[in-house]
Amino acid sequence: MRAHEERAADQLRRDRDRLTQLGVELRHAAVQGSYAGWRGQDVGFCLAALVDSVMRSLDQMPTPVRRDALAAAAAVLDGPDGPDGPRARPGGALTNGPGH
């Protein structure tokens, strides 16, 4: 395997691990009741399942989807919210998708 292929494979593994962490965190938050305002645990578990699906096929995801998924992971896992939180960084929203 060429060096650039090895680097890409290593990055894919790190990105998948990151999204796995996000899924774990979402499930934990759902169990703790953090999504009580969003119909209880259902929303948290649905979001975690979606993250799991993206993680499993990350190498096939379009670059914007991969970037947005990892930005979401950073927002949840690296917080904190507030003036120094990921949502307050220059550049604004986590995604450039519709509605942002």
N, CA and C of each residue as an Amber inpcrd file, in Angstrom:
protein
   300
   0.8380000  -1.1730000   0.0000000   0.0000000   0.0000000   0.0000000
   0.8860000   1.2400000   0.0000000   0.5190000   2.2000000  -0.8030000
   1.2990000   3.4310000  -0.8760000   1.0720000   4.2770000   0.3650000
   2.0250000   5.1630000   0.6060000   1.9670000   5.9940000   1.8110000
   0.6850000   6.8170000   1.8550000   0.2720000   7.4020000   0.7240000
  -0.9400000   8.2300000   0.7520000  -2.1830000   7.3820000   0.9860000
  -2.1800000   6.1350000   0.5240000  -3.3120000   5.2350000   0.7840000
  -3.3620000   4.8390000   2.2540000  -2.1900000   4.6310000   2.8430000
  -2.1360000   4.3130000   4.2670000  -2.6190000   5.4890000   5.1020000
  -2.2220000   6.7090000   4.7190000  -2.6710000   7.8990000   5.4450000
  -4.1890000   8.0540000   5.3270000  -4.7230000   7.8200000   4.1310000
  -6.1680000   7.9250000   3.9290000  -6.9060000   6.8720000   4.7480000
  -6.3720000   5.6550000   4.7890000  -7.0010000   4.5880000   5.5770000
  -6.9420000   4.9130000   7.0700000  -5.8140000   5.4630000   7.5240000
  -5.6930000   5.8670000   8.9300000  -6.6830000   6.9780000   9.2650000
  -6.8220000   7.9410000   8.3580000  -7.7600000   9.0410000   8.5920000
  -9.1890000   8.5260000   8.6320000  -9.5210000   7.6050000   7.7450000
 -10.8540000   7.0210000   7.7380000 -11.1390000   6.3180000   9.0590000
 -10.1620000   5.5810000   9.5810000 -10.3240000   4.9060000  10.8740000
 -10.5460000   5.9260000  11.9990000  -9.7540000   6.9890000  11.9900000
  -9.9150000   8.0280000  13.0300000 -11.2850000   8.6890000  12.9240000
 -11.7100000   8.9800000  11.6970000 -13.0230000   9.6100000  11.5070000
 -14.1480000   8.6770000  11.9450000 -14.0430000   7.4110000  11.6280000
 -15.0570000   6.4460000  12.0590000 -15.0840000   6.3260000  13.5820000
 -13.9000000   6.3000000  14.1890000 -13.8300000   6.2490000  15.6540000
 -14.5090000   7.4760000  16.2620000 -14.3020000   8.6300000  15.6480000
 -14.8880000   9.8750000  16.1450000 -16.4150000   9.8040000  16.0960000
 -16.9410000   9.2940000  14.9770000 -18.3910000   9.1850000  14.8430000
 -18.9560000   8.1090000  15.7650000 -18.1750000   7.0740000  16.0160000
 -18.5940000   6.0660000  16.9930000 -18.7300000   6.7180000  18.3640000
 -17.7800000   7.5710000  18.7190000 -17.8480000   8.2930000  19.9970000
 -19.1040000   9.1530000  20.0560000 -19.4380000   9.8090000  18.9400000
 -20.6270000  10.6440000  18.9050000 -21.8750000   9.8030000  19.1510000
 -21.9650000   8.6500000  18.5230000 -23.1100000   7.7620000  18.7360000
 -23.2440000   7.3440000  20.1930000 -22.1220000   7.0160000  20.8030000
 -22.1240000   6.6350000  22.2260000 -22.6230000   7.8000000  23.0770000
 -22.1330000   8.9890000  22.7870000 -22.5360000  10.1670000  23.5540000
 -24.0230000  10.4580000  23.3750000 -24.5300000  10.3300000  22.1580000
 -25.9600000  10.5670000  21.9210000 -26.8210000   9.5560000  22.6770000
 -26.3980000   8.2960000  22.6700000 -27.1510000   7.2850000  23.4130000
 -27.1320000   7.5780000  24.9140000 -25.9730000   7.9630000  25.4090000
 -25.8500000   8.2930000  26.8320000 -26.7680000   9.4660000  27.1780000
 -26.7550000  10.4890000  26.3520000 -27.6000000  11.6530000  26.6050000
 -29.0800000  11.2750000  26.5540000 -29.4360000  10.3890000  25.6090000
 -30.8330000   9.9620000  25.5130000 -31.2560000   9.2260000  26.7760000
 -30.3990000   8.3680000  27.2580000 -30.7130000   7.6140000  28.4680000
 -30.8250000   8.5570000  29.6620000 -30.0180000   9.5650000  29.6880000
 -30.0410000  10.5180000  30.7980000 -31.2090000  11.4920000  30.7090000
 -31.9560000  11.4350000  29.6260000 -33.1340000  12.2880000  29.5170000
 -32.8740000  13.6490000  28.9120000 -31.7080000  13.8510000  28.3010000
 -31.3930000  15.1470000  27.7150000 -32.3250000  15.5260000  26.5740000
 -32.9560000  14.5320000  25.9770000 -33.8350000  14.8210000  24.8480000
 -35.3060000  14.7940000  25.2640000 -35.5800000  15.0080000  26.5260000
 -36.9560000  14.9410000  27.0260000 -37.8700000  15.8960000  26.2690000
 -37.3530000  17.0290000  25.8710000 -38.1470000  17.9830000  25.1050000
 -38.3480000  17.5620000  23.6650000 -37.6510000  16.5490000  23.2200000
 -37.7520000  16.0470000  21.8390000 -38.3780000  14.6600000  21.8410000
 -39.4390000  14.4460000  22.5600000 -40.1510000  13.1720000  22.6500000
 -39.3140000  12.1050000  23.3270000 -38.6430000  12.4940000  24.3740000
 -37.9200000  11.5250000  25.1780000 -36.7230000  10.9080000  24.4810000
 -36.4990000   9.6400000  24.7760000 -35.3020000   8.9500000  24.2950000
 -35.3290000   8.6560000  22.8070000 -36.4930000   8.6100000  22.1990000
 -36.5940000   8.2180000  20.7930000 -35.6940000   9.0320000  19.8810000
 -35.6990000  10.3500000  20.0550000 -34.9230000  11.2130000  19.1690000
 -33.4320000  10.9480000  19.3330000 -32.9720000  10.8220000  20.5480000
 -31.5500000  10.5530000  20.7810000 -31.1050000   9.2540000  20.1550000
 -31.9160000   8.2110000  20.3190000 -31.5590000   6.9270000  19.7320000
 -31.6450000   6.9640000  18.2160000 -32.5990000   7.6990000  17.6610000
 -32.6990000   7.8310000  16.1990000 -31.4790000   8.5680000  15.6380000
 -31.0710000   9.6350000  16.3230000 -29.8780000  10.3610000  15.8760000
 -28.6340000   9.4810000  15.9670000 -28.5200000   8.7200000  17.0300000
 -27.3690000   7.8200000  17.1790000 -27.3630000   6.7760000  16.0710000
 -28.5260000   6.2420000  15.7020000 -28.6020000   5.2550000  14.6210000
 -28.1910000   5.8820000  13.2950000 -28.5950000   7.1230000  13.0750000
 -28.1980000   7.8190000  11.8520000 -26.6860000   8.0230000  11.8050000
 -26.1150000   8.4200000  12.9230000 -24.6600000   8.5850000  12.9970000
 -23.9680000   7.2540000  12.7310000 -24.4950000   6.1700000  13.2750000
 -23.9110000   4.8480000  13.0330000 -23.9210000   4.5110000  11.5460000
 -25.0130000   4.8240000  10.8540000 -25.1060000   4.5380000   9.4220000
 -24.0890000   5.3450000   8.6260000 -23.9490000   6.6070000   8.9720000
 -22.9540000   7.4470000   8.2950000 -21.5570000   6.9120000   8.5630000
 -21.2910000   6.5300000   9.8050000 -19.9670000   6.0260000  10.1760000
 -19.6120000   4.7730000   9.3900000 -20.5610000   3.8570000   9.2460000
 -20.2800000   2.5970000   8.5590000 -19.9680000   2.7770000   7.0760000
 -20.5410000   3.8040000   6.4650000 -20.3080000   4.0180000   5.0350000
 -19.5640000   5.3260000   4.7890000 -18.7480000   5.7320000   5.7560000
 -18.0610000   7.0120000   5.6910000 -17.2020000   7.1540000   4.4450000
 -16.5740000   6.0700000   4.0120000 -15.7200000   6.1440000   2.8260000
 -16.5210000   6.3810000   1.5490000 -17.8250000   6.1980000   1.6090000
 -18.6820000   6.4110000   0.4400000 -19.4690000   7.7160000   0.5200000
 -19.3550000   8.4160000   1.6250000 -20.1070000   9.6550000   1.8220000
 -19.4890000  10.7930000   1.0210000 -20.3400000  11.6730000   0.4910000
 -19.8100000  12.8810000  -0.1500000 -19.0270000  13.7050000   0.8750000
 -18.0490000  14.4180000   0.4000000 -17.1930000  15.2160000   1.2830000
 -17.9910000  16.1360000   2.2050000 -19.0250000  16.8430000   1.7260000
 -19.7760000  17.7040000   2.6510000 -20.4630000  16.9290000   3.7750000
 -20.9580000  15.7370000   3.4980000 -21.6110000  14.9330000   4.5270000
 -20.5830000  14.5110000   5.5690000 -19.4370000  14.0690000   5.1030000
 -18.3630000  13.6500000   6.0230000 -17.9220000  14.8200000   6.8910000
 -17.7200000  15.9770000   6.2530000 -17.2820000  17.1710000   6.9810000
 -18.3150000  17.5730000   8.0280000 -19.6050000  17.5830000   7.6470000
 -20.6500000  17.9890000   8.5760000 -20.8090000  16.9970000   9.7270000
 -20.6720000  15.7150000   9.4330000 -20.7700000  14.7040000  10.4920000
 -19.6450000  14.8860000  11.5030000 -18.4460000  15.1300000  11.0200000
 -17.3130000  15.3180000  11.9300000 -17.4260000  16.6370000  12.6880000
 -17.9900000  17.6620000  12.0500000 -18.2150000  18.9270000  12.7540000
 -19.2440000  18.7430000  13.8640000 -20.2660000  17.9460000  13.6020000
 -21.2630000  17.6530000  14.6350000 -20.6240000  16.8980000  15.7880000
 -19.7540000  15.9360000  15.4530000 -19.0570000  15.1910000  16.5050000
 -18.2090000  16.1320000  17.3530000 -17.5040000  17.0460000  16.7070000
 -16.6790000  17.9950000  17.4490000 -17.5330000  18.8800000  18.3470000
 -18.6870000  19.3020000  17.8390000 -19.5610000  20.1710000  18.6380000
 -20.0530000  19.4570000  19.8850000 -20.4120000  18.1870000  19.7410000
 -20.9410000  17.4360000  20.8790000 -19.8260000  16.9720000  21.8120000
 -18.7410000  16.4550000  21.2330000 -17.7000000  15.8280000  22.0420000
 -16.6880000  16.8090000  22.6120000 -16.4660000  17.9220000  21.9060000
 -15.4190000  18.8430000  22.3260000 -15.9390000  20.0910000  23.0020000
 -17.2920000  20.3310000  22.9600000 -17.8810000  21.4980000  23.6150000
 -16.8350000  22.3600000  24.3100000 -17.0570000  23.1260000  25.2220000
 -18.3560000  23.4250000  25.8000000 -19.0910000  24.4930000  24.9880000
 -20.3650000  24.6100000  25.2490000 -21.1270000  25.6930000  24.6320000
 -20.7120000  26.9990000  25.2870000 -21.0810000  28.0640000  24.6770000
 -20.7430000  29.3780000  25.2090000 -19.8450000  30.1120000  24.2400000
 -19.2490000  31.2050000  24.6700000 -18.4720000  32.0250000  23.7460000
 -17.2790000  31.2850000  23.1390000 -16.7700000  30.2910000  23.8290000
 -15.6310000  29.5450000  23.3030000 -16.0500000  28.2000000  22.7230000
 -17.3500000  27.9240000  22.6660000 -17.8560000  26.6550000  22.1570000
 -17.7780000  26.5900000  20.6400000 -17.9040000  25.4030000  20.0870000
 -17.7670000  25.2180000  18.6480000 -18.7820000  25.9960000  17.8260000
 -19.9690000  26.2520000  18.3730000 -20.9770000  26.9830000  17.6090000
 -20.6460000  28.4660000  17.5160000 -19.7740000  28.9570000  18.3780000
 -19.4310000  30.3740000  18.3960000 -18.1820000  30.6770000  17.5840000
 -17.6110000  29.6830000  16.9820000 -16.3670000  29.8990000  16.2470000
 -16.6290000  30.7190000  14.9870000 -15.6110000  31.3940000  14.4710000
 -15.7750000  32.1280000  13.2150000 -16.2170000  31.1580000  12.1130000
 -17.1060000  31.6150000  11.2900000 -17.6060000  30.7590000  10.2340000
 -19.0400000  30.3510000  10.4730000 -19.5290000  30.5460000  11.6870000
 -20.9400000  30.3380000  11.9600000 -21.3650000  28.9170000  12.1170000
 -22.4300000  28.5500000  11.4050000 -23.0900000  27.2560000  11.5880000
 -22.1700000  26.0850000  11.2870000 -22.5520000  24.9240000  11.8210000
 -21.7780000  23.7090000  11.5980000 -21.8590000  23.2400000  10.1500000
 -22.9090000  23.6110000   9.4490000 -23.0900000  23.1600000   8.0760000
 -23.5240000  24.3290000   7.2100000 -23.2920000  24.1980000   5.9360000
 -23.7520000  25.1920000   4.9840000 -25.0110000  24.7240000   4.2800000
 -25.6500000  23.7120000   4.8390000 -26.8260000  23.1210000   4.2190000
 -28.0300000  24.0390000   4.2610000 -29.1390000  23.5780000   3.6820000
 -30.3630000  24.3770000   3.6500000 -30.7770000  24.8040000   5.0580000
 -31.1730000  26.0390000   5.1730000 -31.6420000  26.5460000   6.4530000
 -30.5540000  27.0830000   7.3530000 -29.3140000  27.0870000   6.8820000
 -28.2130000  27.5890000   7.7220000 -27.6040000  28.8110000   7.1200000
